[in-house]
């Protein structure tokens, strides 16, 4: 529905040509380039590179602007407040804002109050990366309205009815996934139970709620949703009402989806739909699918996405590279040409499933931070994509739970890859071990050690009931 912040309905925008979408993005970008100097980091960046932000008038002009990287944001001992430099703070220069008439500002008390409300941070999410310090990303009321609209658009693509009962099993935390689900249900008038996950309400009680409320939708981290459904299947619980499963926070493979559907079938669910989402905290919103195999639908009036090669040059649409993000209509913490560290590719043209002409990110996204060097021989090291390893192990139908540990006995020893496994009930251990070793050698040229353990021990070791993200891959080599 149109409003002052979103005058063009999303349903109409999805039919815009790429040219019309780009014109809208250029208009949004010009406005934001008047705002970015109110963030101390970008004010210093423009000055250091002799850039006039008013001359960045279209998405091609963005090529003149240096990238922002994680190193620019993450706090250090010497600079613990680095993230605060990315927050818009025009308090002492309201008259310079692009949408302010200086004369009106002088006489209008209400305008001043409205502007302070627009730019005053009132909410925060923290990044949850496994390998770096958490970064606070601040939201104003203006941003929260964007979060609500993004939630509406996501449900528009998912076609989850407003009459559905939604169970949110994301961990309770200042985290995008949990709070976007809260805002989605509250804003859209959808009945939601926000459990806080295993650490909050607890797995047993969540299953009781799913069963007794006859919930149609469940939203959570893939690993915890699998754990919860596995527990429900073992108890022969009736979850036949479940129709939609929405996953966020981790990549999922088709094999993993099939494992989830197998558990849902054991609980009585027929023909469930399993969708995934993509997000990074710095992007402030999540992007969802319209079909189990579709890309993630982007919002061209909220962000501009570039795909660049290792040298920093843009690649043609459809080719893989690093995802670079620019926020086009946010307040609070803002990002300009931010290198996410994720590897993906853009899909353009009408979506083959819903027909939307807005761009999409291909669902096969790799977190580059999870590509690590392993010294497996005395001669040289090897780079192993642990995202791909996780995708493989999570897809194997004879494994119930697993954890991979990287270790070495002494400082100069070779690296060891140890996989702790809880096999499916009734599976032959010799077959499981041989098949894991065979596939790891075949795909990654890595020979792991396989250690069998119980599912209960792995659930505790993974932190499925206690942590925001499970400890699926543990690197002990530094220790």
C-alpha positions in Angstrom: 0.0 0.0 0.0 1.4 3.4 -0.8 2.4 5.8 2.0 4.6 8.8 2.4 7.8 6.6 2.6 6.8 4.2 -0.1 4.7 6.1 -2.7 5.2 3.4 -5.3 3.5 0.2 -4.2 5.8 -2.9 -4.3 3.2 -4.8 -6.4 3.6 -2.1 -9.0 7.4 -1.8 -8.7 7.9 -5.5 -9.5 6.6 -4.7 -13.1 9.1 -1.8 -13.6 11.7 -2.2 -16.4 15.4 -2.3 -15.3 15.8 1.2 -16.8 12.9 2.5 -14.6 14.3 0.8 -11.6 17.7 2.3 -12.1 16.2 5.8 -12.5 14.5 5.3 -9.1 17.8 4.2 -7.6 19.6 7.2 -9.0 17.0 9.5 -7.5 17.4 7.8 -4.1 21.2 7.8 -4.4 21.3 11.6 -5.0 19.3 12.1 -1.8 21.5 9.7 0.2 24.7 11.4 -1.0 23.5 14.6 0.7 23.1 12.5 3.9 26.3 10.4 3.9 28.5 13.3 4.9 26.6 13.5 8.2 28.2 10.1 9.1 31.8 11.0 10.4 33.4 8.1 8.6 32.1 9.1 5.2 32.7 12.8 5.8 36.4 11.9 6.4 36.4 9.5 3.4 35.1 12.1 1.0 37.6 14.7 2.2 40.6 12.3 2.0 39.8 11.4 -1.6 38.7 14.9 -2.6 35.2 13.6 -3.5 32.2 15.9 -3.8 29.3 13.7 -2.8 26.8 15.9 -4.7 28.5 14.8 -7.9 27.7 11.2 -7.3 24.4 11.3 -9.1 24.0 7.7 -10.4 25.0 4.2 -9.7 27.8 4.4 -12.3 29.3 7.3 -10.4 29.6 5.1 -7.4 32.6 3.6 -9.0 34.5 6.7 -7.9 33.9 5.9 -4.2 36.3 3.5 -2.3 34.9 0.4 -0.8 33.9 0.1 2.9 35.2 -3.1 4.4 34.7 -5.0 7.6 38.0 -3.8 8.9 36.7 -0.2 8.7 33.8 -1.1 11.0 35.0 -3.7 13.5 36.2 -2.3 16.8 39.8 -2.7 17.9 41.5 -2.1 21.2 42.8 1.2 20.0 39.5 2.3 18.4 36.6 0.6 20.3 33.9 3.0 18.9 34.6 2.6 15.2 31.0 1.6 14.4 29.7 4.9 15.8 31.4 6.8 12.9 28.8 5.2 10.5 25.8 6.7 12.2 24.1 9.7 10.7 24.2 12.6 13.1 22.9 15.8 11.5 21.7 17.3 14.9 23.9 20.4 14.6 23.3 20.9 10.9 19.7 20.2 10.2 19.5 23.1 7.8 21.9 21.3 5.4 19.5 18.3 5.0 18.3 17.9 1.4 14.6 17.8 2.4 14.7 20.8 4.7 13.7 24.4 3.9 15.9 26.5 6.1 13.3 29.3 6.6 10.7 26.8 7.6 13.1 25.1 10.0 13.8 28.4 11.7 10.1 28.9 12.5 8.8 25.3 12.8 9.2 23.6 16.1 7.3 20.5 14.8 9.7 20.2 11.8 12.6 20.1 14.2 10.9 17.4 16.3 10.1 15.4 13.2 13.7 15.5 12.0 15.0 14.5 15.4 12.6 11.5 15.3 13.7 10.6 11.8 17.4 10.5 12.8 17.3 9.5 16.5 18.5 5.8 17.0 16.0 3.8 19.0 16.8 0.2 18.2 19.9 -1.9 17.6 20.9 -5.2 16.0 24.3 -6.8 16.4 26.2 -8.8 13.8 26.7 -12.4 14.9 29.7 -13.4 12.9 31.7 -16.3 14.3 35.1 -14.9 13.5 34.8 -11.2 14.4 33.6 -8.9 17.1 30.0 -7.9 17.0 29.1 -4.7 15.3 26.1 -2.6 16.4 23.8 -1.4 13.6 21.5 1.3 14.8 17.9 1.9 13.6 15.7 5.0 13.8 11.9 5.0 13.6 12.4 5.7 9.9 14.4 2.4 9.5 11.9 0.4 11.5 9.2 1.5 9.0 11.4 0.1 6.3 11.9 -3.1 8.2 8.1 -3.4 8.4 7.7 -2.8 4.7 10.4 -5.3 3.8 8.5 -7.9 6.0 5.3 -7.1 4.1 7.0 -7.6 0.8 8.5 -10.9 1.9 5.1 -12.3 2.9 3.8 -11.0 -0.4 6.3 -13.3 -2.3 5.8 -16.2 0.1 2.1 -16.0 -0.1 1.7 -17.0 3.6 -1.9 -16.0 4.4 -2.6 -13.4 7.1 -4.7 -15.9 8.9 -1.7 -18.2 9.5 -0.4 -18.9 13.0 3.4 -18.3 12.9 5.9 -19.7 15.4 9.2 -17.8 15.6 12.0 -20.1 16.9 14.9 -17.7 16.3 16.9 -17.2 19.4 15.8 -14.1 21.4 18.6 -11.6 20.8 19.2 -8.1 19.3 19.5 -9.9 15.9 17.8 -9.1 12.6 16.2 -12.4 12.0 14.3 -12.5 15.3 13.2 -8.9 15.2 12.1 -8.9 11.5 9.8 -11.8 12.3 8.4 -9.8 15.3 7.8 -6.7 13.2 6.4 -8.8 10.3 3.7 -10.4 12.4 2.9 -7.3 14.5 2.7 -4.9 11.5 0.7 -7.3 9.3 -1.7 -8.4 12.0 -0.5 -12.0 11.8 -0.7 -14.2 14.9 2.8 -14.9 16.1 4.4 -16.6 19.0 8.0 -15.5 19.6 9.5 -18.3 21.6 13.2 -17.2 21.8 14.2 -20.7 20.5 15.6 -23.5 22.6 17.3 -21.1 25.0 14.1 -19.2 25.5 10.9 -21.3 25.7 12.7 -24.6 25.3 12.3 -27.2 22.6 9.7 -29.4 24.4 7.4 -26.4 25.0 7.8 -25.1 21.5 6.7 -28.5 20.1 3.7 -28.3 22.5 2.8 -24.9 21.1 3.2 -26.1 17.5 0.9 -29.0 18.1 -1.7 -27.4 20.3 -2.1 -24.2 18.3 -2.1 -26.0 15.0 0.5 -23.6 13.7 0.8 -23.3 9.9 4.2 -21.7 9.7 7.5 -21.9 11.6 10.5 -19.5 11.1 14.0 -20.1 12.4 17.6 -21.1 11.9 17.9 -24.2 9.7 20.0 -26.2 12.2 17.6 -25.5 15.1 14.5 -26.2 13.0 16.0 -29.5 12.0 16.8 -30.3 15.7 13.2 -29.4 16.7 11.5 -31.4 14.0 13.8 -34.4 14.7 12.8 -34.2 18.3 9.1 -34.0 17.3 9.4 -36.9 15.0 11.0 -39.1 17.7 8.0 -38.4 19.9 5.5 -39.0 17.1 4.0 -35.5 17.6 1.2 -34.3 15.3 2.4 -31.3 13.3 0.1 -32.0 10.4 -1.0 -28.3 10.3 2.5 -27.1 9.3 2.5 -25.8 5.8 5.3 -23.3 5.6 8.9 -23.4 6.9 11.0 -20.3 6.5 14.7 -20.5 7.2 17.2 -17.7 7.9 20.7 -17.1 9.1 22.4 -20.0 7.3 22.6 -21.4 3.8 20.6 -24.5 3.0 21.0 -27.1 0.2 18.3 -29.0 -1.6 19.5 -32.1 0.3 19.0 -30.4 3.6 15.5 -29.3 2.5 14.6 -32.9 1.6 15.8 -34.0 5.1 13.5 -31.4 6.7 10.6 -32.5 4.5 11.2 -36.1 5.6 10.9 -35.1 9.2 7.8 -33.1 8.5 6.3 -36.1 6.8 6.9 -38.2 9.9 5.0 -35.5 11.9 2.0 -35.7 9.5 2.7 -32.6 7.4 1.7 -33.0 3.8 3.4 -31.1 0.9 5.1 -28.5 3.1 6.9 -25.5 1.5 10.4 -24.8 2.7 11.8 -21.3 1.8 15.0 -19.7 2.8 16.1 -16.0 3.3 19.3 -14.1 2.9 20.5 -11.2 5.0 23.5 -9.6 6.6 23.0 -7.3 9.6 24.5 -4.3 7.8 21.7 -4.5 5.2 19.0 -3.9 7.8 16.4 -6.1 6.1 16.1 -9.7 4.9 15.4 -10.8 1.3 13.2 -13.8 0.6 12.2 -16.3 -2.1 8.9 -16.7 -3.9 9.5 -20.3 -4.6 11.8 -23.0 -3.2 14.2 -22.7 -6.1 13.9 -18.9 -6.8 16.5 -16.3 -6.1 16.2 -13.8 -3.2 14.1 -10.8 -4.3 15.8 -7.5 -3.8 14.2 -4.1 -3.1 15.7 -1.6 -5.6 14.2 1.4 -3.7 16.0 0.4 -0.5 19.5 -0.8 -1.7 21.8 -1.0 -4.7 23.8 -4.3 -5.0 27.0 -4.6 -7.0 28.9 -7.8 -7.8 32.7 -7.3 -8.0 35.7 -9.5 -8.9 38.8 -9.8 -6.6 40.3 -6.7 -8.2 37.2 -4.7 -7.3 35.8 -4.4 -10.8 32.1 -5.0 -11.5 31.2 -8.2 -13.3 28.4 -8.7 -15.8 25.0 -9.8 -14.5 24.9 -13.5 -14.0 28.6 -13.8 -13.1 29.9 -14.6 -9.6 31.8 -12.2 -7.4 31.7 -10.5 -4.0 28.4 -8.8 -3.0 28.8 -5.1 -2.4 25.9 -3.2 -0.7 24.8 0.4 -0.7 21.8 1.5 1.4 19.6 3.9 -0.5 17.1 5.0 2.0 18.2 4.4 5.6 19.0 6.5 8.6 20.9 5.4 11.8 23.9 3.3 10.7 24.5 3.7 7.0 26.8 1.9 4.5 28.2 3.0 1.2 29.8 0.4 -1.1 30.1 -2.1 1.7 32.0 -5.3 0.9 30.0 -8.1 2.6 32.5 -10.8 2.1 29.8 -13.0 0.6 30.2 -14.5 -2.9 27.1 -14.5 -5.1 25.6 -13.4 -8.4 22.7 -11.3 -9.6 19.7 -12.7 -11.5 18.0 -10.2 -13.8 14.9 -10.4 -16.0 11.5 -11.6 -15.0 11.5 -14.2 -12.2 10.6 -17.6 -13.8 8.3 -18.3 -10.8 6.4 -15.1 -10.0 7.2 -12.8 -13.0 8.7 -10.0 -10.9 11.2 -7.9 -12.9 13.1 -6.7 -9.8 16.6 -8.2 -9.5 17.3 -11.3 -7.4 20.4 -12.8 -5.7 21.1 -16.4 -6.7 20.4 -18.6 -3.7 23.9 -20.2 -4.0 25.8 -17.7 -1.8 29.1 -18.5 -0.2 30.5 -16.8 2.9 34.1 -16.1 2.0 35.0 -15.8 5.7 34.5 -19.6 5.9 37.2 -20.4 3.3 40.2 -21.4 5.4 43.7 -22.6 4.8 44.5 -26.1 5.9 48.1 -27.5 6.1 47.3 -31.0 5.1 50.7 -32.0 3.7 54.3 -31.1 4.6 54.7 -29.5 1.2 52.0 -26.9 1.0 48.6 -25.7 2.3 45.2 -26.2 0.8 42.2 -23.8 0.8 39.0 -25.6 1.8 35.6 -24.0 1.5 33.9 -24.9 4.7 30.6 -23.6 3.4 30.7 -26.4 0.8 31.8 -28.9 3.4 28.9 -27.9 5.6 26.5 -28.2 2.7 27.7 -31.7 1.9 27.6 -33.1 5.5 24.2 -31.5 6.2 22.7 -33.1 3.1 23.8 -36.7 3.8 20.6 -38.6 4.6 22.4 -41.1 6.9 23.7 -38.4 9.3 21.4 -37.0 12.1 23.9 -34.5 13.6 27.5 -33.6 13.1 30.3 -31.2 14.1 33.6 -30.6 12.3 36.7 -29.8 14.4 40.0 -28.5 12.9 42.9 -29.3 15.2 46.6 -30.1 15.5 48.6 -31.8 18.2 51.6 -29.4 18.2 52.4 -26.1 16.7 54.2 -27.4 13.6 52.1 -30.6 13.1 49.8 -31.1 10.1 46.2 -30.0 10.4 43.7 -32.6 11.3 40.0 -32.7 10.2 37.9 -34.6 12.7 34.1 -35.1 12.1 32.0 -36.0 15.1 28.9 -37.8 13.9 25.6 -39.0 15.3 24.3 -41.3 12.5 20.6 -41.9 11.8 19.1 -44.7 13.9 19.8 -48.1 12.4 22.6 -47.0 10.1 25.7 -49.1 9.9 28.7 -47.3 11.4 31.2 -48.8 8.9 29.0 -47.6 5.9 28.6 -44.1 7.4 32.4 -43.7 8.1 33.4 -45.0 4.7 30.9 -42.9 2.8 31.9 -39.7 4.7 35.6 -40.3 4.0 34.9 -41.2 0.4 32.9 -38.0 -0.3 35.3 -35.7 1.6 38.2 -37.0 -0.5 36.2 -36.9 -3.7 35.0 -33.3 -3.3 37.6 -31.6 -1.2 40.7 -33.9 -1.3 40.6 -34.1 2.5 40.8 -37.3 4.5 39.0 -36.8 7.8 38.9 -38.8 11.0 35.3 -39.9 11.9 34.3 -40.2 15.5 30.9 -41.5 16.5 29.0 -39.9 19.3 25.4 -39.6 20.6 22.9 -37.1 19.3 22.5 -35.7 22.9 26.2 -35.0 23.2 26.3 -33.3 19.8 23.3 -31.1 20.6 25.1 -29.9 23.7 28.4 -29.5 21.9 26.8 -27.6 19.0 24.9 -25.3 21.4 21.6 -25.8 19.6 19.7 -25.1 22.8 22.0 -22.3 24.1 23.6 -20.3 21.3 22.5 -17.8 18.7 24.3 -19.8 16.0 25.4 -23.4 16.5 29.1 -24.2 16.7 29.0 -26.4 13.6 32.7 -25.9 12.6 35.2 -25.5 15.5 38.8 -24.4 14.8 41.1 -25.3 17.6 44.4 -24.8 15.8 45.1 -21.4 17.3 44.8 -23.0 20.8 
